[in-house]
Amino acid sequence: MIIMIKVIPNSRKNEIVEFVNEVLKVRIKALPDKGKANEELIAFLSEELSIPKSKVQILSGHASRLKKVEIQIDSSLVSKLFSC
């Protein structure tokens, strides 16, 4: 599954905020410095979905807030992502 994610770095907590216009909005605690926010996004998504980090990959947007992310998950877990 490939989704677009808008990352809001330097937030109070990691959380999925909303899904609007086919973009998942996610708050991340880490600063957007040297890939720290990207690493935390991957860790957060893998934890939320109970999958290994290796199943989450940023395809594009490494230096942008809008990222194209591939998540290799079972279709039964998809609703967990969009239940915000």
ROKOLZA-195488 format. One record per atom (N, C-alpha, C): residue number from 1; residue in one letter; atom name; x, y, z. Coordinates in steps of 0.1 Angstrom, whole numbers, padded with zeros to 4 digits. Layout:
N
REC/NUM/A/CA/X/Y/Z
...
//
This chain:
84
REC/1/M/N/0008/-0012/0000
REC/1/M/CA/0000/0000/0000
REC/1/M/C/0009/0012/0000
REC/2/I/N/0006/0022/-0009
REC/2/I/CA/0014/0034/-0009
REC/2/I/C/0004/0046/-0006
REC/3/I/N/0008/0054/0004
REC/3/I/CA/0000/0065/0009
REC/3/I/C/0009/0078/0009
REC/4/M/N/0002/0089/0009
REC/4/M/CA/0008/0102/0011
REC/4/M/C/0006/0106/0025
REC/5/I/N/0017/0110/0031
REC/5/I/CA/0017/0114/0046
REC/5/I/C/0022/0128/0047
REC/6/K/N/0015/0137/0054
REC/6/K/CA/0020/0150/0057
REC/6/K/C/0025/0149/0072
REC/7/V/N/0038/0152/0073
REC/7/V/CA/0044/0151/0087
REC/7/V/C/0045/0165/0093
REC/8/I/N/0041/0165/0105
REC/8/I/CA/0042/0178/0113
REC/8/I/C/0052/0175/0124
REC/9/P/N/0065/0179/0122
REC/9/P/CA/0075/0176/0131
REC/9/P/C/0075/0185/0144
REC/10/N/N/0083/0182/0154
REC/10/N/CA/0084/0190/0166
REC/10/N/C/0071/0191/0173
REC/11/S/N/0063/0181/0173
REC/11/S/CA/0050/0181/0180
REC/11/S/C/0052/0176/0195
REC/12/R/N/0041/0177/0202
REC/12/R/CA/0042/0173/0216
REC/12/R/C/0042/0158/0218
REC/13/K/N/0035/0151/0208
REC/13/K/CA/0035/0136/0209
REC/13/K/C/0033/0131/0194
REC/14/N/N/0036/0118/0193
REC/14/N/CA/0034/0111/0180
REC/14/N/C/0020/0107/0179
REC/15/E/N/0013/0111/0169
REC/15/E/CA/-0001/0107/0167
REC/15/E/C/-0005/0109/0153
REC/16/I/N/-0015/0100/0149
REC/16/I/CA/-0022/0102/0136
REC/16/I/C/-0033/0112/0138
REC/17/V/N/-0033/0123/0131
REC/17/V/CA/-0043/0133/0133
REC/17/V/C/-0056/0131/0125
REC/18/E/N/-0054/0130/0112
REC/18/E/CA/-0066/0129/0103
REC/18/E/C/-0062/0124/0089
REC/19/F/N/-0072/0120/0082
REC/19/F/CA/-0070/0116/0068
REC/19/F/C/-0080/0124/0059
REC/20/V/N/-0074/0133/0052
REC/20/V/CA/-0082/0143/0044
REC/20/V/C/-0076/0144/0030
REC/21/N/N/-0084/0143/0020
REC/21/N/CA/-0080/0145/0006
REC/21/N/C/-0069/0135/0002
REC/22/E/N/-0071/0122/0007
REC/22/E/CA/-0061/0111/0004
REC/22/E/C/-0047/0114/0010
REC/23/V/N/-0046/0122/0020
REC/23/V/CA/-0033/0125/0027
REC/23/V/C/-0035/0122/0042
REC/24/L/N/-0027/0114/0048
REC/24/L/CA/-0027/0111/0062
REC/24/L/C/-0018/0121/0069
REC/25/K/N/-0024/0128/0079
REC/25/K/CA/-0016/0138/0086
REC/25/K/C/-0011/0131/0099
REC/26/V/N/0002/0132/0101
REC/26/V/CA/0008/0126/0113
REC/26/V/C/0017/0136/0120
REC/27/R/N/0015/0137/0133
REC/27/R/CA/0024/0145/0142
REC/27/R/C/0035/0136/0147
REC/28/I/N/0048/0142/0147
REC/28/I/CA/0059/0135/0151
REC/28/I/C/0067/0144/0161
REC/29/K/N/0072/0138/0172
REC/29/K/CA/0079/0146/0182
REC/29/K/C/0093/0151/0177
REC/30/A/N/0100/0143/0169
REC/30/A/CA/0113/0146/0165
REC/30/A/C/0114/0159/0156
REC/31/L/N/0126/0165/0157
REC/31/L/CA/0129/0176/0148
REC/31/L/C/0132/0172/0134
REC/32/P/N/0129/0180/0124
REC/32/P/CA/0133/0176/0111
REC/32/P/C/0148/0179/0108
REC/33/D/N/0157/0172/0115
REC/33/D/CA/0171/0174/0115
REC/33/D/C/0178/0161/0112
REC/34/K/N/0185/0160/0101
REC/34/K/CA/0194/0149/0097
REC/34/K/C/0186/0136/0097
REC/35/G/N/0173/0137/0092
REC/35/G/CA/0165/0125/0090
REC/35/G/C/0159/0119/0103
REC/36/K/N/0160/0127/0114
REC/36/K/CA/0154/0122/0127
REC/36/K/C/0139/0120/0126
REC/37/A/N/0132/0130/0120
REC/37/A/CA/0117/0129/0119
REC/37/A/C/0113/0117/0110
REC/38/N/N/0121/0115/0099
REC/38/N/CA/0118/0103/0090
REC/38/N/C/0120/0090/0098
REC/39/E/N/0130/0089/0106
REC/39/E/CA/0132/0077/0114
REC/39/E/C/0121/0075/0124
REC/40/E/N/0117/0086/0130
REC/40/E/CA/0107/0085/0140
REC/40/E/C/0093/0081/0134
REC/41/L/N/0091/0087/0122
REC/41/L/CA/0078/0084/0115
REC/41/L/C/0078/0069/0112
REC/42/I/N/0089/0063/0107
REC/42/I/CA/0089/0049/0104
REC/42/I/C/0087/0041/0116
REC/43/A/N/0094/0044/0127
REC/43/A/CA/0092/0037/0140
REC/43/A/C/0078/0038/0145
REC/44/F/N/0072/0050/0144
REC/44/F/CA/0058/0052/0149
REC/44/F/C/0048/0044/0141
REC/45/L/N/0049/0044/0128
REC/45/L/CA/0040/0037/0120
REC/45/L/C/0041/0022/0122
REC/46/S/N/0054/0017/0123
REC/46/S/CA/0056/0003/0125
REC/46/S/C/0050/-0002/0139
REC/47/E/N/0052/0007/0149
REC/47/E/CA/0046/0004/0162
REC/47/E/C/0031/0004/0162
REC/48/E/N/0025/0014/0155
REC/48/E/CA/0010/0015/0155
REC/48/E/C/0004/0003/0148
REC/49/L/N/0011/-0002/0138
REC/49/L/CA/0006/-0013/0130
REC/49/L/C/0011/-0027/0134
REC/50/S/N/0020/-0027/0144
REC/50/S/CA/0026/-0039/0149
REC/50/S/C/0033/-0047/0138
REC/51/I/N/0041/-0040/0130
REC/51/I/CA/0048/-0046/0119
REC/51/I/C/0063/-0042/0121
REC/52/P/N/0072/-0049/0115
REC/52/P/CA/0086/-0045/0115
REC/52/P/C/0089/-0032/0108
REC/53/K/N/0099/-0025/0112
REC/53/K/CA/0103/-0012/0106
REC/53/K/C/0106/-0015/0091
REC/54/S/N/0111/-0026/0088
REC/54/S/CA/0115/-0029/0074
REC/54/S/C/0103/-0029/0065
REC/55/K/N/0091/-0030/0070
REC/55/K/CA/0079/-0030/0062
REC/55/K/C/0074/-0016/0058
REC/56/V/N/0081/-0006/0064
REC/56/V/CA/0077/0008/0061
REC/56/V/C/0089/0015/0054
REC/57/Q/N/0086/0021/0043
REC/57/Q/CA/0097/0027/0035
REC/57/Q/C/0092/0041/0029
REC/58/I/N/0100/0051/0031
REC/58/I/CA/0097/0064/0025
REC/58/I/C/0103/0064/0011
REC/59/L/N/0093/0065/0001
REC/59/L/CA/0097/0064/-0013
REC/59/L/C/0102/0078/-0018
REC/60/S/N/0095/0088/-0014
REC/60/S/CA/0099/0102/-0018
REC/60/S/C/0095/0112/-0008
REC/61/G/N/0102/0124/-0008
REC/61/G/CA/0099/0134/0001
REC/61/G/C/0107/0134/0014
REC/62/H/N/0119/0128/0013
REC/62/H/CA/0128/0127/0024
REC/62/H/C/0130/0140/0031
REC/63/A/N/0131/0151/0023
REC/63/A/CA/0134/0164/0029
REC/63/A/C/0122/0173/0029
REC/64/S/N/0110/0167/0027
REC/64/S/CA/0098/0175/0026
REC/64/S/C/0088/0170/0037
REC/65/R/N/0078/0178/0040
REC/65/R/CA/0068/0174/0050
REC/65/R/C/0058/0164/0043
REC/66/L/N/0057/0165/0030
REC/66/L/CA/0047/0156/0023
REC/66/L/C/0056/0145/0017
REC/67/K/N/0052/0133/0022
REC/67/K/CA/0060/0121/0019
REC/67/K/C/0052/0110/0012
REC/68/K/N/0058/0103/0003
REC/68/K/CA/0051/0091/-0003
REC/68/K/C/0057/0079/0004
REC/69/V/N/0048/0072/0011
REC/69/V/CA/0053/0061/0020
REC/69/V/C/0047/0047/0015
REC/70/E/N/0055/0037/0014
REC/70/E/CA/0050/0024/0011
REC/70/E/C/0050/0016/0025
REC/71/I/N/0038/0010/0027
REC/71/I/CA/0037/0002/0039
REC/71/I/C/0032/-0012/0035
REC/72/Q/N/0040/-0022/0038
REC/72/Q/CA/0036/-0036/0034
REC/72/Q/C/0029/-0042/0046
REC/73/I/N/0015/-0041/0045
REC/73/I/CA/0007/-0047/0055
REC/73/I/C/-0004/-0055/0050
REC/74/D/N/-0010/-0063/0058
REC/74/D/CA/-0021/-0071/0055
REC/74/D/C/-0034/-0062/0054
REC/75/S/N/-0042/-0065/0045
REC/75/S/CA/-0054/-0056/0042
REC/75/S/C/-0063/-0055/0055
REC/76/S/N/-0062/-0064/0064
REC/76/S/CA/-0070/-0063/0076
REC/76/S/C/-0065/-0051/0086
REC/77/L/N/-0053/-0047/0084
REC/77/L/CA/-0047/-0036/0092
REC/77/L/C/-0049/-0022/0086
REC/78/V/N/-0054/-0021/0074
REC/78/V/CA/-0055/-0008/0068
REC/78/V/C/-0065/0001/0076
REC/79/S/N/-0075/-0005/0081
REC/79/S/CA/-0085/0004/0088
REC/79/S/C/-0079/0010/0101
REC/80/K/N/-0069/0003/0106
REC/80/K/CA/-0062/0008/0118
REC/80/K/C/-0055/0021/0115
REC/81/L/N/-0050/0023/0103
REC/81/L/CA/-0043/0035/0099
REC/81/L/C/-0052/0047/0098
REC/82/F/N/-0064/0044/0093
REC/82/F/CA/-0073/0055/0090
REC/82/F/C/-0085/0057/0100
REC/83/S/N/-0083/0052/0112
REC/83/S/CA/-0093/0053/0122
REC/83/S/C/-0092/0065/0131
REC/84/C/N/-0086/0076/0125
REC/84/C/CA/-0084/0088/0133
REC/84/C/C/-0097/0097/0132
//
